[in-house]
Amino acid sequence: MLNDVILDFEYRKIKSDYERNTLILENRLIDLSRGKENIVELIGKATGLLKNFMKHI
């Protein structure tokens, strides 16, 4: 912002999105630690995403 790289409203939007995503991820981490979310399923999804990503490199 100081060097006019981004405007103040752009910074606020980016910061807001970051804070929202951080809160969501922190809550998911809590759910995982309490056993409320199936980690095996998440690992399967992540593996599938990585395999798909590798096809496009």
C-alpha positions as YAML, in Angstrom:
chain: A
units: angstrom
residues:
- id: 1
  name: MET
  ca: [0.00, 0.00, 0.00]
- id: 2
  name: LEU
  ca: [2.83, 2.41, 0.79]
- id: 3
  name: ASN
  ca: [4.26, 2.19, -2.70]
- id: 4
  name: ASP
  ca: [0.87, 2.36, -4.45]
- id: 5
  name: VAL
  ca: [1.16, -1.29, -5.44]
- id: 6
  name: ILE
  ca: [-2.34, -2.00, -4.18]
- id: 7
  name: LEU
  ca: [-5.14, 0.31, -3.15]
- id: 8
  name: ASP
  ca: [-6.46, 0.49, 0.38]
- id: 9
  name: PHE
  ca: [-9.77, -1.21, -0.49]
- id: 10
  name: GLU
  ca: [-7.86, -4.03, -2.19]
- id: 11
  name: TYR
  ca: [-5.75, -4.49, 0.93]
- id: 12
  name: ARG
  ca: [-8.85, -4.59, 3.14]
- id: 13
  name: LYS
  ca: [-10.45, -7.20, 0.85]
- id: 14
  name: ILE
  ca: [-7.33, -9.37, 0.84]
- id: 15
  name: LYS
  ca: [-7.00, -9.07, 4.62]
- id: 16
  name: SER
  ca: [-10.67, -9.92, 5.15]
- id: 17
  name: ASP
  ca: [-10.43, -12.98, 2.89]
- id: 18
  name: TYR
  ca: [-7.26, -14.12, 4.67]
- id: 19
  name: GLU
  ca: [-8.82, -13.75, 8.12]
- id: 20
  name: ARG
  ca: [-11.97, -15.61, 7.05]
- id: 21
  name: ASN
  ca: [-9.97, -18.47, 5.52]
- id: 22
  name: THR
  ca: [-7.72, -18.65, 8.58]
- id: 23
  name: LEU
  ca: [-10.74, -18.95, 10.87]
- id: 24
  name: ILE
  ca: [-12.24, -21.70, 8.71]
- id: 25
  name: LEU
  ca: [-8.98, -23.66, 8.71]
- id: 26
  name: GLU
  ca: [-8.51, -23.22, 12.45]
- id: 27
  name: ASN
  ca: [-12.02, -24.58, 13.05]
- id: 28
  name: ARG
  ca: [-11.36, -27.55, 10.79]
- id: 29
  name: LEU
  ca: [-8.15, -28.26, 12.70]
- id: 30
  name: ILE
  ca: [-10.10, -28.24, 15.96]
- id: 31
  name: ASP
  ca: [-12.68, -30.60, 14.45]
- id: 32
  name: LEU
  ca: [-9.90, -32.94, 13.31]
- id: 33
  name: SER
  ca: [-8.29, -32.96, 16.74]
- id: 34
  name: ARG
  ca: [-11.66, -33.82, 18.33]
- id: 35
  name: GLY
  ca: [-12.32, -36.60, 15.84]
- id: 36
  name: LYS
  ca: [-15.30, -34.82, 14.30]
- id: 37
  name: GLU
  ca: [-13.88, -34.95, 10.80]
- id: 38
  name: ASN
  ca: [-12.67, -38.02, 8.92]
- id: 39
  name: ILE
  ca: [-8.97, -37.51, 8.23]
- id: 40
  name: VAL
  ca: [-8.76, -40.58, 5.99]
- id: 41
  name: GLU
  ca: [-11.34, -39.04, 3.68]
- id: 42
  name: LEU
  ca: [-9.43, -35.75, 3.61]
- id: 43
  name: ILE
  ca: [-6.17, -37.54, 2.80]
- id: 44
  name: GLY
  ca: [-7.92, -39.33, -0.07]
- id: 45
  name: LYS
  ca: [-9.19, -36.04, -1.47]
- id: 46
  name: ALA
  ca: [-5.76, -34.44, -1.13]
- id: 47
  name: THR
  ca: [-4.11, -37.38, -2.89]
- id: 48
  name: GLY
  ca: [-6.59, -37.13, -5.74]
- id: 49
  name: LEU
  ca: [-5.97, -33.41, -6.10]
- id: 50
  name: LEU
  ca: [-2.20, -33.94, -6.17]
- id: 51
  name: LYS
  ca: [-2.51, -36.67, -8.80]
- id: 52
  name: ASN
  ca: [-4.68, -34.39, -10.94]
- id: 53
  name: PHE
  ca: [-2.24, -31.53, -10.45]
- id: 54
  name: MET
  ca: [0.72, -33.67, -11.52]
- id: 55
  name: LYS
  ca: [-1.06, -34.54, -14.78]
- id: 56
  name: HIS
  ca: [-1.13, -30.87, -15.73]
- id: 57
  name: ILE
  ca: [2.54, -30.09, -15.11]
...
